[in-house]
Amino acid sequence: MPLQKSAGGVPPGTSAPAEKPISSTPVKPPSQPYALLHPAHWAEMPGLAQEDWLASWPAWLQSCQGLKKKTEWQAVCATAQTVKADDAVAIQTYWQQNFNVYSTQQLDGVQQGLITGYYQPVLKGARMASERYPVPLYKVPTDLITVNLSSLFPDLKYKRVRGRVQGQTLVPYYTRAEIEQQQSPLAGNELLWVGDAVEAFFLQVQGSGIVELENGERLPVGYADQNGHPYQSIGKLLVERGEMQASEASMQGIKNWGQQHPEQLQGLLNANPSYVFFKLLPAGLSGPLGALGVPLTGVRSIAVDPFYIPLGAPVYLATTYPNSDNPLQQLMVAQDTGGAIKGGVRADVYWGEGESAGKLAGAMRQQGQLWVWLPKNFQLPQP
C-alpha cells in the first residue's frame, strides 16, 4: 500500500499580496464516506463509446479478487466470472445491467481535479551493504506503534497515528532526517541495499518497485508501513525557492538538481519528513500489490482517496496524456491509495514498470473528471 505519490511538478507559487485578503471559511469534510458521489448517466462520460472493453476487463477481475469478502460486491463479482473475456458486447452489457454511475466532486462542488501518475521503478541493489550499494531500505521497525483512533473515538474513523514509546509516553516516530543520520536509530533493520539515495527516495514516493541483484534476480518490494509524518513535496519546495520552474519539477528534474548540488541533496530529501518501510513481495506477481491487495495493471489501475471512492470500484477517467491535449478517457479500477491522494476528484494513474513508465508518471499533472461505477445494491449514505 503506497503511502505517497506524485513528488514532481507543482503550480508556481504566487507572491504575497500587498493587503491581506478576506479569508474564506474552509469547507468542512463530510462525516460519512462517499458523500460526494451523485447519481449520473452513462451518456455523461466522454469517450465511453470508444472504450476498449476487452483491455479493461482483466483489471476488473483482479479487483474482484480483493472484493470477494465484501457483501455489496459479491453478486457482481460472481456474475463477472460468467462473462466471456473475449466478448466485448457481453462485457459492456454486464456493466450497464449491474452498475449505476455516479459523478464525484470536490468539497467546493467543482467536478475537476488533479490527475497525476506513478510507476514501479527498477533499482540495482544487493542483500548486503557495500561501497557500491550503501543506501539501505528498511523493514518495519519493531518499536513503531500504530494507534487506530476510531477504536477510541468513533468520530475519528479512518484516522490513525504512529509513534514510539519513550518512557510512558507515545511520541512521534523518527523523521527522515533522524533516520538518515550517520548513526541511524534503525541500524540493523535493513531489508536490502541500493546504490543511489535519490532512487531510494523515489522508491518510497512510488511505494513499490523492483530491486535487481547483480546475478539478475529481481526482488519485488512493497510498502509495509510509514513513520507517521506527513508527506512534503520536495519538487514544490524547489519551485518555491526559485531553483526551478514548475515545468521542470519532475522526478528527472529533481534527480538532475541533486547531481548538480550533491552537498545540498540530503537536506532537500530531509525536507520530506515522511519515511516508508518496505517488505519483500511474492515473486512472479504481474504487478506491484496495491492497497486492495491485488496486483496493479499498467494504465488501468489508479490510486484514489478511499474516503470518497470505494477501494476496488471501477472508475471512468476523463483527462489528457502527460504534457498533451490528447484525451485519456477510459475505464480504470481504484486499486490503490496514497498519502498525497486526497479529495473527491483526485487520482494517480499507475503507468507500469521501468524507465518509460517513469517518464510518463513524472510528467503527468493534468486536470480530469471521475465517474464511479457501483453495484445497483450499493448503499450510499443518506444526505
ROSENU-649401 format. One record per residue: x, y, z of N, C-alpha, C, CB in turn; residue in three letters. Coordinates in steps of 0.2 Angstrom, whole numbers, plus 2048, in hexadecimal, padded with zeros to 3 digits. Glycine has a CB too. Example, Ala and Ser with C-alpha at 12.3 -4.5 7.8 and 13.67 -1.06 7.14 Angstrom:
8427E482783E7EA8278427F08278397EA82DALA
8407F58238447FB8248408008278467FD81DSER
END
This chain:
8047FA8008008008008048068007FB800806MET
8058097FA80A80F7FA8078157FE80A8127F3PRO
80C81880180A81E80680982480280F81F80BLEU
80D8267FD80D82C7FA80F82C7F38128317FEGLN
80D8307EF80E8307E880F8377E580982C7E4LYS
8118377DF81183E7DB8168437DF80A8407DBSER
81C8427DF8218477E282384C7DD8268437E5ALA
82084C7D78238507D28208577D282284D7CCGLY
81F85A7CC81D8617CB8178637CF81D8627C4GLY
81786A7D081286D7D48118747D081386E7DBVAL
80B8777D180A87E7CE80F8837D18038807CFPRO
8118887CE81588C7D18128907D78188927CCPRO
8168917DC8138957E281289C7E08178957E8GLY
80D8A07E380C8A77E180F8AB7E78048A87E0THR
8118B17E68138B57EB80E8B87EF8178BB7E8SER
80F8BA7F680A8BC7FA8078C37F880D8BC801ALA
8018C37F97FE8CA7F77FF8CF7FB7F68C97F6PRO
7FF8D57F98008DB7FD7FC8DC8038008E27F9ALA
7F58DA8027F08DA8087EE8D38097EB8DF806GLU
7ED8D280F7EA8CB8117E48CA80F7EA8CB819LYS
7E38C480B7DC8C38087D78C180D7DC8BE802PRO
7D18C280B7CB8BF8107CC8B88107C58C280EILE
7CC8B58167CD8AD8167C68AA8157D08AB81DSER
7C68A58127C08A18117BF89C8167BF89F80ASER
7B989A8187B889481C7BA88E8197B189481FTHR
7BE88A81C7C08838197B987F8187C587F81CPRO
7B987B8137B38778127B48708167B287580BVAL
7AF86F81B7B086981F7AF86381B7AB86A825LYS
7B485E81C7B38578197AD85481C7B985381APRO
7AA8508177A484C81A7A684781F7A0849814PRO
7A18458237A28418297A283982679D84282ESER
79E83882179D83281E7A183181879683081DGLN
7A482B8177A88298117A382980B7AB822811PRO
7A682B8057A282B7FE79D8307FE79F8247FDTYR
79D83580279883A80279883F7FC79883E809ALA
79D83F7F979E8437F379C8407EC7A58467F2LEU
79A83A7ED7978367E77908387E579882F7E7LEU
78E8397DF78883B7DD7868377D77878437DCHIS
77F8357D677D8317D177E8357CA7758307D1PRO
7818317C57828347BF78082F7B978A8357BEALA
7818317B377F82D7AD78582A7A977A8317A9HIS
7848247A67898227A278B82779C78781B79FTRP
78682A79A78882F79478C835796781831791ALA
78D83679D79183C79F79983A79E79083D7A6GLU
79B83479D7A283379D7A58337967A382B7A0MET
7A98387957AC83978E7B083378C7B084078EPRO
7B08317867B482C7837B28257857BB82D785GLY
7AC8247887AA81D78B7A98197857A481E78FLEU
7A681C77F7A58187797AB8157767A181C774ALA
7B18177787B78157757BB81077A7BC81A773GLN
7B880F7807BB80B7857BD8047827B680A78BGLU
7C38027847C57FB7827C37F67887CD7FB781ASP
7BD7F37877BB7EF78D7BF7E978E7B47ED78BTRP
7C27E67897C67E178A7CD7E278E7C87DD783LEU
7CF7E878D7D67EA7907D47EC7977D97F078DALA
7CE7EF7997CD7F17A07CB7EB7A47C87F67A0SER
7C87E57A17C57E07A57CA7DC7AA7C37DB7A0TRP
7D07DB7A87D57D77AD7D67DB7B37DB7D67AAPRO
7D67E27B37D87E67B97D17E57BE7D97ED7B7ALA
7CB7E57BB7C57E47BF7C57DD7C27BF7E57BBTRP
7C77D87BF7C77D17C27CC7D17C77C97CC7BCLEU
7D27D57C77D77D57CC7D37D87D27DD7D97CAGLN
7CF7DE7D17CC7E17D77C77DC7DA7C87E77D4SER
7C47D87D77BF7D37DA7C37CF7DE7BC7CF7D4CYS
7C97CD7DD7CD7C97E27CE7CC7E97D47C77DFGLN
7CE7D37E97CF7D77EF7C87D97F27D37DD7EEGLY
7C37D87EE7BC7DA7F07B77D47F27B87DE7EBLEU
7BA7CE7F27B57C87F27B37C77F97B97C27F0LYS
7B67CB7FE7B37CA8057AE7D08077B97CA80ALYS
7AD7D58027A97DA8047A27D98017AC7E1801LYS
79D7D98057967D78037947DA7FD7927D8809THR
7947E17FD7917E57F77947E37F17927EC7F9GLU
79A7E07F179E7DF7EA79D7D87E87A57E17EBTRP
79B7D37ED79B7CC7EB7977CA7E57997C87F1GLN
7917CD7E478D7CB7DF7907CD7D87867CE7E0ALA
7927D37D87957D57D179B7D27CF7967DD7D1VAL
79F7D07D47A57CC7D37A47C57D17AA7CD7D9CYS
79F7C27D479D7BB7D279A7BB7CB7987B97D7ALA
7967C07C97947C17C27997C27BD78F7C77C2THR
79F7C67BF7A47C77BB7A87C17B97A97CC7BEALA
7A87BC7BD7AB7B67BB7A77B27B67AB7B17C1GLN
7A17B47B479D7B07AF79E7B47A87967B07B1THR
7A17BA7A87A17BE7A27A87BB79E7A27C57A4VAL
7A77BA7987AC7B87937B17BE7937AA7B678CLYS
7B87BD7947BD7C27947BE7C578D7C37C0798ALA
7BC7C17887BE7C47817B77C677E7C07BE77DASP
7B27C87817AC7CA77F7AA7D17817A67C5781ASP
7AC7D677D7AC7DD77F7A47DF7807AF7E177AALA
7A07DC77C7997DE77D7967DC7837957DB777VAL
7987D57857967D278C7997D67927987CB78CALA
79F7D97917A27DC79679E7E37977A97DE795ILE
79D7E779279A7ED7927937EC7957997F078BGLN
78F7E77937897E57967897E479D7857DF792THR
78E7E079F78F7DF7A678F7E57AA7957DB7A8TYR
7937EA7A87947F07AC78D7F47AC7997F57A9TRP
78A7F57A77847F97A777E7F57AB7827FA7A0GLN
77E7EF7AB7797EB7AE77A7EB7B67787E47ACGLN
7807EB7B87817EA7BF7847F07C37867E47C0ASN
7857F57C07887FB7C37848027C278F7FC7C1PHE
7858067C778280D7C67898117C677E80F7CCASN
7888177C378D81C7C278C8227C678E81E7BAVAL
7928247C979282A7CE79882F7CC7938287D5TYR
7968357CC79B83A7CB79E83C7D27998407C7SER
7A483E7D27A78407D87A98487D87AC83C7DBTHR
7AA84B7DD7AC8527DD7B18537E37A68567DDGLN
7B38597E37B785C7E97B385E7EE7BC8617E6GLN
7B58607F47B18637F97AE8697F77B58647FFLEU
7B186D7F37AE8737F17A98727EB7B38787EFASP
7A886C7E97A386B7E37A686B7DC79E8707E3GLY
7AD86C7DC7B086C7D57B18657D37B78707D6VAL
7AF8637CD7B085C7CA7B785B7C77AA85B7C5GLN
7BB85F7C77C285E7C47C785D7CA7C48647C0GLN
7CC8597C97D18587CE7D78567CB7CE8537D3GLY
7DC8557CF7E38547CD7E484C7CC7E88567D2LEU
7E784B7C67E98447C47F08447C37E58427BDILE
7F383F7C77FB83F7C67FC8377C47FE8417CDTHR
8038367C580482F7C380A82C7C780782F7BCGLY
80A8257C78108227CB81281C7C780E8207D2TYR
8178187C981A8137C581D80E7CA81E8157C0TYR
8208097C88248047CC82B8057C98217FD7CBGLN
8308087CD8378097CB83A8027CC83A80E7D0PRO
8408027C88447FC7C984B7FF7CB8457F87C2VAL
84E7FC7D18547FF7D48597F97D48538027DBLEU
85F7FB7D38657F67D48667F57DB86B7F87D0LYS
8677EF7DE8687EF7E586B7E87E78627F07E9GLY
86C7E77EE86F7E17F186C7E07F78777E37F1ALA
86D7DA7FA86B7D880086F7DA80686A7D0801ARG
8767DC80487A7DF80987D7E58078807DA80AMET
87F7E980C8827F080B8897EF8088827F4811ALA
88A7F48038917F48008927FB7FE8927EF7FASER
8987FD7FC89A8047F98958057F38A18047F7GLU
8938007EF88F8017EA8888027EC8907FC7E5ARG
8867FF7F187F7FF7F387E8017FB87B7F87F2TYR
87F8087FC87F80A80387980C80688480F803PRO
87380C80286D81080486880A80686A8147FEVAL
86680A80D86280580F85A80680D862804816PRO
85780180C84F80180D84E7FD81384C7FD806LEU
84A8008178487FD81E8427F981E848803823TYR
8427F482283C7F18248387F582983D7E9827LYS
8327F282B82E7F68308317F58378277F3830VAL
8337FA83A8367FA8418327F7846838801843PRO
8357F384A8317F085082E7F58558357EB853THR
8317FB85582E80085A82980485783480485DASP
82780385182280884E81B805850823807846LEU
81780A85381180885680C80C85281080A85DILE
80680985080180C84C7FB80C850800808845THR
7F78118517F18128557EB8148507F281785BVAL
7E680F8507E081184C7DC8158507DD80A84AASN
7DB81B84F7D78208537D081E8537D8827851LEU
7CD81B84E7C681A84E7C48158547C4817847SER
7C98118567C780C85B7C68108627CD80785CSER
7C98168627C981A8687C381F8687CF81D86ALEU
7C38228627BF8288607BB82785A7C382F860PHE
7B582485A7B18228547B182884F7AA820855PRO
7B182E8517B183484C7B78358487B083A850ASP
7BD83184A7C38318467C482B8427C983284BLEU
7BF82983F7BF82383B7C48248357B8821838LYS
7C881F8337CD81F82E7D38238307CA823828TYR
7D48258367D98298397DE82583D7D782F83DLYS
7E482583C7E98228407EF8268417EB81B83DARG
7F38248477F98288487FE8228497F882C84EVAL
80582484880A82084980F82384D80D81E842ARG
81381F85181882285581C81D85981582685BGLY
82081E85E82381A86282381B86982B819860ARG
82481786D82381887582A81A877821811878VAL
82A82087B83082387E82D82388683282987BGLN
83081F88A82E81F89182781C89182E826894GLY
82282089381B81E89381782288E81881E89AGLN
81A82688A81782A88581882887E81A831886THR
81282987A81382887381582E86F80C825870LEU
81B82E86C81E83486981E83286182583586CVAL
81F83885D81F83785682583285482083D852PRO
82482E84F82A82A84D82F82E84A827824848TYR
83582B84983B82F84683983283F84182A845TYR
83B83883E83A83B83783F83883283B842837THR
83F83A82C84483882784B83A82984283B820ARG
84B84082B85284382D85583F83385184A82FALA
85183D83785483983D85583283B84E838843GLU
85282F83685382883485982882F84D826830ILE
85A82E82B86082E82686683082985E832821GLU
86683283086D83483387282E83386C83783AGLN
87883083487D82B83387D82583888482E834GLN
87B82783E87982184387282184387C82384AGLN
86F81D83E86881D83E865819843866819837SER
85F81B84685C81784B85981084985681B84FPRO
85980F84285680983F85C80583D85280B839LEU
86280683E86880283C8667FB83E86E80483FALA
8677F683A8667EF83B85F7ED8398677EE843GLY
85B7F18378547EF8348547F082D84F7F4838ASN
8597EF8298597F08228567EA81F8617F181FGLU
8527EB8198507E68158547E580F8497E8813LEU
8567EA80C85B7E980685F7F08058577E87FFLEU
8637F08018687F68008687F87F886F7F4802TRP
8677FE7F78678007F086D8067EF8618037EEVAL
86E8087E987480C7E88738137E887780A7E1GLY
86D8167E886C81D7E78668207EC86A81E7E0ASP
8688257EF8638287F485D82B7F186782D7F9ALA
85E82E7EB8588317E885482B7E585B8357E2VAL
8568267E38528207E084F81D7E685781B7DDGLU
85281D7EC84E81A7F284981E7F48548197F7ALA
84A8257F484582A7F583F8297F18478317F5PHE
8408297EA83A8287E68378217E683C8297DFPHE
83A81C7E88378167EA8328167EF83D8107EBLEU
83481A7F482F81B7FA82981F7F783381F800GLN
82A8247F38258287F08208247EC82882E7ECVAL
82381F7E881F81B7E481B8157E88238187DFGLN
81F8137EE81C80E7F281E8077F181580F7F2GLY
8208067EB8227FF7E98277FF7E381C7FA7E8SER
82A7F97E282F7F97DD8337F27DD8347FF7DEGLY
8387F27D883C7EC7D88437EE7D983B7E97D0ILE
8467EA7DD84D7EA7DF8517E47DB84F7EA7E6VAL
8557E67D68587E17D285F7E07D48587E37CAGLU
8607DA7D68677D87D986C7D77D38677D17DDLEU
8727D77D48777D67CF8777CF7CB87E7D77D2GLU
8747CA7CF8737C47CB86D7C37C78737BE7D1ASN
8697C97C78637C97C285D7C87C68647C47BDGLY
85D7C67CC8577C47D08547CB7D28597C17D7GLU
84D7CB7D18497D17D28457D07D88447D27CBARG
8457D47DD8427D47E383D7D97E38477D47E9LEU
8367D77E38317DC7E48307DF7EB82A7DA7E1PRO
8307E57EC82F7E87F38297EC7F38367EC7F5VAL
8267ED7F88207F17F981F7F47FF81A7EC7F7GLY
81B7F97FF8197FD8068177F880B814802804TYR
81A7F98118197F58178167FA81C81F7F181AALA
81880081D81680582281980B821817802829ASP
81881082581A81782481B81A82B81681B820GLN
82081F82C82182183281C826835828825832ASN
81782883281282C83581283383481182B83CGLY
81883583081983D82F81583E82882083F82FHIS
81384482780F84682181484781B80C84C822PRO
81284581581684580F81784D80D81384180ATYR
81D84F80C81E85580982285580282285A80EGLN
81F8597FD8228587F782885C7F681D85B7F2SER
82E8597F483485C7F48348607ED83A8577F4ILE
83085E7E88308617E282C8687E382B85E7DDGLY
8278687E782486F7E98298737EC81E86D7EDLYS
82D8707F18328747F58378787F08358707FALEU
8398747EB83E8777E683B87C7E28418717E2LEU
83587C7E08318817DD8318877E182A87E7DAVAL
82F8867E782E88C7EC83488F7ED82B8897F2GLU
83A88C7ED84088F7EE8438937E884588A7F0ARG
83F8917E28418957DC8478917D884389C7DDGLY
84888B7DA84E8877D884C8837D18518827DDGLU
8468837D08438807C983C8827C88448787C9MET
83A8827C28338837C082F87D7C18338857B8GLN
82887E7C28248797C38248737BE81D87B7C4ALA
8258767B88268717B282C86C7B38268747ACSER
83186E7B783786A7B78378667BD83D86F7B8GLU
8328677C28328637C882F85C7C882E8677CDALA
8318587C38308517C283584D7C683084F7BASER
8348477C68388427C983F8437C683683B7C9MET
8408437BF8468447BC84984B7BE8468437B5GLN
8458507BE8488577C084B8577C784285C7BFGLY
8488547CB84A8537D285184F7D28458507D7ILE
85184A7CF8578467CE85D84A7CB85683F7CALYS
85B84E7C68608527C38638577C885E8567BDASN
85E85A7CC86085F7D186585C7D685A8627D4TRP
8638567D88678537DD86F8517DB86484C7DFGLY
86F8507D487684F7D187A8557D187584C7CAGLN
87685B7D087A8617D087B8647D78758667CCGLN
8778627DC8788657E387985F7E88728697E5HIS
87E85B7E787F8557EB87F8577F38858517E9PRO
88285C7F488385E7FB87D8607FF8888647FCGLU
8788627FB8718647FD86C85F7FD86F86A7FAGLN
86E8597FA8698547F88658517FE86C84F7F4LEU
86984F80386684C80986185180D86B84980EGLN
86385780D85F85C81085885D80C863863810GLY
85985D80685285D80284E85780385485D7FALEU
85185180384D84B80484A84B80B851845804LEU
84E84E81084B84E81784685381885185081CASN
84585781383F85C81483885881383F86180EALA
83885281183384D81183484981783284980AASN
83084A81D83184682382F83F82282F84A829PRO
82A83E81E82783781D82C83281B821838818SER
82B82C81D83082781C82C82081B836826821TYR
82E81D81682A81681482E81081682881680DVAL
82B80B81982F80581A82C80081582E803822PHE
8307FB81482F7F680E82F7EF8118347F7809PHE
82C7EB80D82C7E380E82D7E08078257E1811LYS
82F7DA8078307D68018297D47FF8357D0802LEU
8287D47F88217D17F68227CB7F281E7D67F1LEU
81D7C77F181E7C07EE8217C17E78177BD7EEPRO
8257BD7E58277BD7DE8227BB7D982E7B87DDALA
8237BD7D381E7BB7CE8187BF7CD81D7B47CEGLY
8177C47D18117C97D18117CC7CA8107CE7D6LEU
80B7CD7C780A7D17C180B7D87C28037D07BESER
80B7DB7C880C7E27C980D7E37D08077E67C6GLY
80F7E97D380F7EA7DA8087E97DD8127F17DBPRO
8087E87E48027E77E78007EE7EA8037E27EDLEU
7FA7F07E87F77F67EA7F37F57F17F27F87E5GLY
7F07FA7F37ED7FA7FA7E77F57FA7EA8017FCALA
7E47F37F47DF7EE7F47E27E77F57DB7EE7EELEU
7E87E67F57EB7E07F67EC7DC7EF7E87DC7FBGLY
7EB7DF7E97EB7DB7E37F07DF7DF7E47DB7DFVAL
7F37DB7DA7F87DE7D67F57E47D17FC7D97D1PRO
7F97E97D07F77EF7CC7F87ED7C57FA7F57CELEU
7F47F17C17F47F07BA7F67F67B77ED7ED7B7THR
7FB7F67B27FE7FD7AF7F88007AB8037FB7ABGLY
7F78077AD7F380B7A97EB8097AA7F480C7A2VAL
7EA8057AF7E38037B17E28047B87E27FC7AEARG
7E78047BC7E68047C47E880C7C67EB8007C7SER
7E480E7CA7E58157CD7E58147D57DF81A7CAILE
7E88197D87E781A7DF7E28207E07EE81C7E2ALA
7DE81F7E57D98247E77D98257EE7D28227E4VAL
7D582A7F17D482B7F87CE8277FA7D28337F9ASP
7CF8217FE7CA81D7FF7C481F8037CD817802PRO
7C58258067BF82880A7BA82B8057C282E80EPHE
7BC82C7FF7B782F7FA7B582A7F47BA8357F7TYR
7BA8257F37B98207EE7BA81A7F17BD8227E7ILE
7B58157F07B780E7F37BC80B7F07B080A7F2PRO
7C18087F47C78047F17C47FE7EE7CC8027F7LEU
7C77FD7E77C57F87E37C07F97DE7C27F27E8GLY
7BD7FF7DE7B78017DA7BA8037D37B48077DCALA
7B68017CE7B88047C77B780B7C77B38007C1PRO
7BB80F7C47BB8167C37BD8187BC7C08197C8VAL
7B881C7B97B981F7B27BD8257B37B381F7AETYR
7C38267B07C782B7B07C782F7A97CE8297B1LEU
7C68367AA7C683A7A47CB8407A57BF83D7A2ALA
7D183F7A27D78447A37DB84479C7DB8427A9THR
7E184679D7E58467977EC8437987E684E794THR
7EF8417937F683E7947FB8437977F983B78ETYR
80084179A80584679D80884B79780B8427A0PRO
80885179980B85679580785678E812856794ASN
80185578E7FD8547887F68567897FE84D785SER
7F38587837EC8597837E88537807EA85F77EASP
7EC84D77F7E984777C7E48447827EE84277AASN
7DE8427807DA83F7867DC8397887D383F783PRO
7DC83878F7DD8317927D68307967E3831797LEU
7D282C7927CB82B7957CA8247947C682F790GLN
7C982179A7C981979B7C78177A17CF816798GLN
7C58117A27C380E7A87C980C7AC7BE8087A7LEU
7C980E7B27CF80C7B77CC8087BD7D38127B9MET
7D08067C17CD8027C77D18057CD7CE7FB7C7VAL
7CE8077D27D180A7D87D48057DD7CB80E7DCALA
7DA8037DC7DD7FE7DF7E38007E47E07F97DAGLN
7E48067E57E98087E97E780F7EC7EF8097E5ASP
7EB8117F17EB8177F57F281B7F57E78167FCTHR
7F28217F87F88247F97F782A7FE7FB8267F3GLY
7FC82B8027FC8318067FB83880380283180AGLY
7FD8387FD7FC83F7F97F683F7F58028407F5ALA
7F28397F57EC8397F17E683A7F67EB8327EEILE
7E48407F67DF8427FB7D98477F77E1847800LYS
7D38457F87CE8497F57C98457F17D084E7F1GLY
7C38487EF7BE8447EB7C08437E47B88487ECGLY
7C48487E17C68477DA7CD8477DA7C384D7D5VAL
7D08427DC7D88417DC7DA83A7DA7DA8447E3ARG
7DE8397D67E08337D47E78337D27DC8307CEALA
7EA82D7D27F182C7D07F18267CC7F682B7D7ASP
7F38267C67F38217C17F981D7C17F28247B9VAL
7F98167C27FF8127C28008117BA7FD80B7C6TYR
8078137B98098127B280C80C7B080D8187B0TRP
80E8087B58128027B48198027B78128007ACGLY
81D7FE7B48247FD7B682A8007B28257F67B8GLU
82F8037B58358047B183580C7AF8358007ABGLY
83A80D7AB83C8147AA8378187A58438147A6GLU
8348147A082F81879C8298197A082E813796SER
8278157A48218167A982381C7AE81F8107ADALA
82981C7B082B8217B582B8287B28328207B7GLY
82D8297AB82C82F7A88258327A783082F7A1LYS
82182D7A681A82F7A58178317AC8158297A2LEU
81982D7B181682E7B88198357BA8188297BDALA
81F8367B982283C7BC8208427B882A83C7BBGLY
81D8427B281B8487AF8138497AF81C8477A7ALA
8108447B28088457B28068497B880583E7B3MET
80384E7B68008537BB7FA8567B78058587BEARG
7F58537B67EF8557B27E98567B67EE8507ADGLN
7E485A7B37DE85A7B67D98557B37DB8627B5GLN
7D48537B77D084D7B57CA84D7B97D38477B4GLY
7C58487B67BF8477BA7BF83F7BB7B98497B6GLN
7BB83D7C07BA8367C27B28357C27BE8357C8LEU
7B182F7C07AA82C7C17AB8257C47A682B7BATRP
7A88247CA7A881D7CD7A28197CC7A981F7D5VAL
7A48137CA79F80E7C979E8097CF7A18097C2TRP
7988097D17968057D77918007D679480A7DDLEU
7917FA7D978B7F57D87857F87DA78D7EF7DDPRO
77F7F67D77797F97D87767F87DF7747F67D3LYS
7797F37E37777F27EA77C7F67EF7777EB7EBASN
7807FA7EC7857FE7F07818037F478B8017ECPHE
7828037FB77E8087FF78380E80077C805805GLN
7818147FD78581A7FF78281E80578581F7F9LEU
78682280978382580E77D82A80C788829812PRO
77882B81077382F80F77583781176C82D813GLN
77483C80D77584280F772845815774847809PRO
END
